């Protein structure tokens, strides 16, 4: 009994290759244009950016105001007089 490589009727097993997962060896111009247009269109619009900016500014203003109120709640009457004099 010989080895399988000595057998004349031996068939080489086939290997299944998934072509879709194979790496591309070149860049297709159409694919490149689609990728860049998708990247550009997926970003926020200028109106959305402006709305986000205004929202952040309003949140910061509200946070600063709540911090001031919290500090004023804890101040003594003497500290209150000093603060009011500085405002005038």
C-alpha positions as a printed Julia matrix, in Angstrom:
88×3 Matrix{Float64}:
   0.0    0.0    0.0
   1.51   3.25  -1.12
   1.08   6.8    0.02
  -1.72   8.92  -1.41
   0.75  11.0   -3.35
   1.84   7.89  -5.19
  -1.73   7.02  -6.11
  -2.53   7.93  -9.71
  -6.21   8.43  -8.93
  -5.62  10.88  -6.08
  -7.51  14.17  -6.48
  -6.23  17.39  -5.02
  -8.84  18.79  -2.61
 -10.23  22.13  -3.73
 -10.02  25.16  -1.49
 -13.05  27.42  -1.33
 -12.11  31.09  -1.58
 -14.5   33.85  -0.66
 -13.83  36.5   -3.3
 -15.77  39.24  -1.5
 -13.4   39.06   1.48
 -10.28  39.05  -0.67
  -8.27  42.27  -0.4
  -8.46  44.62  -3.33
  -5.22  45.07  -5.15
  -6.28  48.39  -6.68
  -8.48  51.34  -5.81
 -11.48  51.82  -8.04
 -12.21  55.49  -8.76
 -15.96  55.0   -8.41
 -15.55  53.36  -5.01
 -13.29  56.18  -3.9
 -15.82  58.81  -5.0
 -18.64  57.0   -3.2
 -16.61  56.75   0.0
 -15.68  60.44  -0.04
 -19.22  61.58  -0.85
 -20.58  59.38   1.94
 -18.04  60.84   4.37
 -18.95  64.4    3.39
 -22.7   63.87   3.53
 -22.6   62.06   6.87
 -21.27  65.13   8.76
 -23.52  67.63  10.5
 -24.77  70.58   8.49
 -23.75  74.17   9.34
 -27.21  74.8   10.81
 -26.81  71.78  13.09
 -23.37  72.95  14.17
 -24.74  76.41  15.0
 -27.61  74.87  16.99
 -25.16  72.7   18.94
 -22.99  75.73  19.66
 -25.95  77.73  20.97
 -27.11  74.79  23.06
 -23.67  74.4   24.66
 -23.46  78.13  25.38
 -26.88  78.05  27.05
 -25.92  75.01  29.14
 -22.69  76.7   30.26
 -24.6   79.87  31.16
 -27.16  77.88  33.18
 -24.41  75.97  34.96
 -22.56  79.16  35.88
 -25.78  80.74  37.11
 -26.66  77.72  39.27
 -23.15  77.79  40.72
 -23.53  81.46  41.66
 -26.9   80.75  43.31
 -25.43  77.83  45.26
 -22.61  80.04  46.54
 -25.05  82.8   47.48
 -27.16  80.39  49.52
 -24.18  79.57  51.72
 -22.91  83.11  52.28
 -23.19  84.9   55.58
 -24.96  88.28  55.94
 -21.56  89.95  56.12
 -20.41  88.31  52.87
 -23.7   89.35  51.28
 -23.07  93.01  52.14
 -19.56  92.84  50.69
 -20.83  91.23  47.47
 -23.58  93.82  47.04
 -21.11  96.68  47.55
 -18.86  95.27  44.82
 -21.79  95.13  42.39
 -22.57  98.84  42.9
